[in-house]
């Protein structure tokens, strides 16, 4: 995530996306996390006959959307992540470039992130098991 100064700078250069914002067939519910390149939102996929599914929507920040190198890295991330099939890797479901906004849609996995788990282990004076 970076230092407080880096996070403050990133916050100034990103858009705050309100709940209900639509990215194609995906609707934002709330923000999960934000970094220097993108923000991840809890969202829902909307489909026919009332179909809904929770997803994570990763949206590039506006200041990096205009940088071809960052866009290429984001596209590479999406292509590579889509090829990985492993129980410990969140599946990539979709990559879209609509209304001048590039976003990646991933399966939403409920629970603590890695940082939260590591903090809990550290607090309990335990380590991540090797196996």
N, C-alpha and C positions, 0 to 999 in steps of 0.2 A: 504494500500500500504506500510506502514512502514516509517521509518525515511530515510533521505537521505543516511545515511551509510548503512542501510539494503538494500535499493534499489541498491546502488552501488555494494554491495556484490552479490546480486541476479543477476545483469547484468553481472558480471564476470563469473557466473556459468551457464548461459543460452546460448543457441545457437541463433544466429540471423538467422532467416529463411528468405531468399530472396523471393520476389514476383516470382510466377511461380512454387515454390516448390509444389510437389504433395504428398498428403497423401491419398493413395487409389484413389478414384474417386473425391477427393476434392483438389482444387488448391488454394494456398495462394495468396491473393491480397495485403494485408498490415497488419501491426500490429495495434491492437486496444488498448491493455493494457497488462501489465506484473506485476506479483507479485512474491512472494517468491517460489511458488510451480509450477506455469505454466504461459504460455503466451497465450493470446487470439488473434487470427488473423481473419480479415475479409477474407472470402474465397468464393469459388463458388463450388457448386455441379455440376458435369458434367455428362450428361447422353446421351442416344441415341438420334439421330436425332437433335443434337444441343441443347438439353435441358440444361438449366442452372438455378441455383437458388442460391441467396446469402445465406451464412451460417456463423456462427461463429465457429472457430476451436480452441479448447482449448488443448494445447500441454504441457505435463509435461516437466519441465526442466531436462536436462541430469543428474544433480547431485541428483535429487530425484527419477529418474527412477530406480536407483539401490537400492533404499530403499524399502523393502517389505511393511513397514508400510505406507509409502506415497502412494504407488501403491494401497494398500488396501483401503485407504481413498478416493482416486480418483475413484476407482471402486464403492465404496459405494455411493459417490456423484452422479455418473452417474445412478446407479440403483434407488436411491431415487428420483432424479430429473425426471426420466422417468415416475415415478408413479404419479407425481403431475400434476393435470389438473386444472389450475386457470388462469384467464385472466391477472394476474399480475406476472406470472412466465413464463420465457422463456422456451419453450418446448425443450427437449433433443431429437435429431433425431437419433443419432448413437454413438456407442462406438467401437473403433477399436484398435487393437494392432498389428501393422504391421511394419516390418523392425526394430524391437526393439524400436519402438516409440509408446507410448500410447497416444491416443487422443480422445477427446469427441467433437461431432459435435452438435451444437445447432442452433435453428432458429435465424437468424440475425434480430434484431429489431433496426431500424434506429432511431436515436435521442439521446438526452443527457442521460448519465447514472445518477444514483441516486446522486452521488457526485456533479455533475454539477447542478442538480436541487436544491440540498440543499444549495449550494453556492449562487445560484441566489436568493433563498428565503431569505437567511441570508443578502445578500447585499440589498435586498428590505425591510429588517426589517419585514419579514413575517414568518409565521410558516406553517408547513404541517397541512392541515385540518384534524381533528380527524375522520371525516366520509368520 
